[in-house]
């Protein structure tokens, strides 16, 4: 877990600066007894992100038996295009994903957006979006953005050439 790793590294190197890169949720450093962090994030257009995730779940790196949690009942379901998925009303294309809300909100229980315990389960039980929880997590994410983020960039059509 990031918290444990951070505390271990910080204990071994108390005067060092750290940079976390890739997919990390907001983390309250002062709750860990550390100095307040400067957060920078880059977000993608939600539709482009959704399409990318849809196809990555099917054909992404290292896809082999057991490499993805997602399972499909039939090859036809797995091989359907994103447009077909939406037209067919397939669960994965109609259930809301609040990925950015969760990244910007953090890891605590108040940042969950699904019914029940908010944890993804392998039992096949569907955890639908709980809009009350999502609204609460969104408010916390907005607070975190205003108080802890130095910058949030939007990756899109007008992105600098080095992103293309």
C-alpha positions as CSV (number, residue, x, y, z in Angstrom):
1,X,0.0,0.0,0.0
2,X,1.2,3.5,-0.8
3,X,0.8,4.8,2.8
4,X,3.0,2.0,4.2
5,X,5.7,2.4,1.5
6,X,5.7,6.1,2.0
7,X,6.1,5.9,5.7
8,X,8.8,3.2,5.4
9,X,10.8,5.3,2.9
10,X,10.3,8.5,4.8
11,X,11.6,6.8,8.0
12,X,14.7,5.6,6.2
13,X,15.3,9.0,4.3
14,X,13.7,11.7,6.5
15,X,15.1,14.6,4.5
16,X,14.3,13.3,1.0
17,X,11.7,14.6,-1.4
18,X,9.4,12.2,-3.2
19,X,7.5,12.1,-6.4
20,X,4.7,9.6,-7.0
21,X,4.0,9.0,-10.6
22,X,1.1,7.1,-12.2
23,X,-2.3,6.1,-10.7
24,X,-2.4,7.3,-7.1
25,X,-5.4,8.5,-5.2
26,X,-5.2,11.7,-3.2
27,X,-3.6,11.1,0.2
28,X,-3.7,13.3,3.3
29,X,0.0,13.5,4.2
30,X,-0.5,15.5,7.3
31,X,-2.6,12.6,8.8
32,X,0.5,10.5,8.4
33,X,2.6,13.1,10.2
34,X,4.2,14.3,7.0
35,X,4.4,17.7,5.4
36,X,1.5,18.7,3.1
37,X,2.1,17.4,-0.5
38,X,1.8,19.3,-3.7
39,X,-0.5,17.4,-6.1
40,X,-0.5,17.7,-9.9
41,X,-2.9,15.7,-12.1
42,X,-3.7,15.3,-15.7
43,X,-7.2,14.1,-16.6
44,X,-8.5,12.9,-19.9
45,X,-11.8,13.7,-21.7
46,X,-14.3,11.4,-20.0
47,X,-15.6,9.9,-23.2
48,X,-12.1,9.2,-24.6
49,X,-11.1,7.7,-21.2
50,X,-14.2,5.5,-21.1
51,X,-13.6,4.2,-24.6
52,X,-9.9,3.5,-23.9
53,X,-10.8,1.6,-20.7
54,X,-13.5,-0.4,-22.5
55,X,-11.0,-1.7,-25.1
56,X,-8.1,-2.0,-22.7
57,X,-10.2,-4.3,-20.5
58,X,-10.6,-6.5,-23.6
59,X,-7.3,-6.3,-25.4
60,X,-4.8,-4.5,-23.2
61,X,-1.3,-5.4,-22.2
62,X,-0.7,-8.9,-20.8
63,X,-4.3,-10.0,-21.5
64,X,-4.3,-13.7,-20.7
65,X,-6.5,-16.1,-18.8
66,X,-7.0,-14.6,-15.3
67,X,-5.2,-11.4,-16.1
68,X,-8.4,-9.3,-16.0
69,X,-11.2,-9.4,-13.5
70,X,-13.7,-8.7,-16.2
71,X,-15.3,-11.8,-17.6
72,X,-17.8,-12.2,-20.4
73,X,-20.5,-14.7,-20.8
74,X,-19.8,-15.2,-24.5
75,X,-17.2,-14.3,-27.1
76,X,-19.8,-12.2,-28.8
77,X,-20.2,-10.1,-25.7
78,X,-16.4,-9.7,-25.4
79,X,-16.0,-8.8,-29.0
80,X,-18.8,-6.3,-29.3
81,X,-17.7,-2.7,-30.2
82,X,-18.3,0.1,-27.8
83,X,-21.2,1.4,-29.9
84,X,-22.8,-2.1,-29.8
85,X,-22.2,-2.2,-26.0
86,X,-24.1,1.1,-25.6
87,X,-26.8,0.2,-28.0
88,X,-27.4,-3.2,-26.3
89,X,-27.5,-1.5,-22.8
90,X,-24.8,-3.8,-21.5
91,X,-24.1,-3.3,-17.8
92,X,-20.5,-2.1,-18.3
93,X,-21.6,0.6,-20.7
94,X,-24.6,2.0,-18.7
95,X,-23.2,1.8,-15.1
96,X,-21.4,5.0,-14.2
97,X,-17.7,4.9,-13.4
98,X,-16.6,7.7,-11.1
99,X,-12.9,7.1,-11.5
100,X,-11.7,10.7,-11.4
101,X,-13.9,11.4,-8.4
102,X,-12.3,8.6,-6.5
103,X,-8.7,9.6,-7.5
104,X,-9.3,13.2,-6.5
105,X,-11.3,12.3,-3.4
106,X,-8.9,9.7,-1.9
107,X,-8.9,6.3,-0.4
108,X,-11.1,6.7,2.7
109,X,-14.5,5.1,2.9
110,X,-16.2,8.5,2.3
111,X,-14.8,8.4,-1.2
112,X,-16.7,5.3,-2.2
113,X,-19.3,5.7,-4.9
114,X,-20.9,2.3,-5.1
115,X,-23.7,0.6,-3.1
116,X,-22.7,-1.5,-0.1
117,X,-19.1,-1.5,1.1
118,X,-17.8,0.2,-2.1
119,X,-15.2,-2.5,-2.6
120,X,-15.0,-4.4,-6.0
121,X,-15.8,-8.0,-5.5
122,X,-14.9,-11.0,-7.6
123,X,-18.2,-12.8,-6.7
124,X,-20.0,-11.3,-9.8
125,X,-22.3,-9.2,-7.6
126,X,-23.0,-5.9,-9.2
127,X,-22.3,-2.8,-7.1
128,X,-24.3,0.0,-8.7
129,X,-23.5,3.6,-8.4
130,X,-24.9,5.2,-5.2
131,X,-25.6,8.8,-6.2
132,X,-25.7,10.1,-2.6
133,X,-22.3,8.6,-2.0
134,X,-21.1,10.0,-5.3
135,X,-22.3,13.5,-4.5
136,X,-20.5,13.3,-1.1
137,X,-17.3,12.0,-2.7
138,X,-17.5,14.7,-5.4
139,X,-17.7,17.5,-2.7
140,X,-14.7,16.0,-0.9
141,X,-12.8,15.8,-4.3
142,X,-13.6,19.5,-5.0
143,X,-12.3,20.4,-1.5
144,X,-9.1,18.5,-2.1
145,X,-8.7,20.1,-5.5
146,X,-9.0,23.6,-4.1
147,X,-6.8,23.0,-1.0
148,X,-4.1,20.6,-2.2
149,X,-3.8,20.5,-6.0
150,X,-1.3,22.9,-7.6
151,X,-2.6,22.1,-11.1
152,X,-4.9,19.8,-12.9
153,X,-4.3,19.7,-16.6
154,X,-6.8,18.4,-19.2
155,X,-5.5,16.2,-21.9
156,X,-7.4,16.6,-25.1
157,X,-7.4,18.1,-28.6
158,X,-5.5,21.2,-27.6
159,X,-2.8,19.4,-25.7
160,X,0.8,20.3,-26.3
161,X,2.5,18.3,-29.1
162,X,4.7,16.3,-26.6
163,X,1.5,14.4,-25.5
164,X,0.7,13.3,-29.1
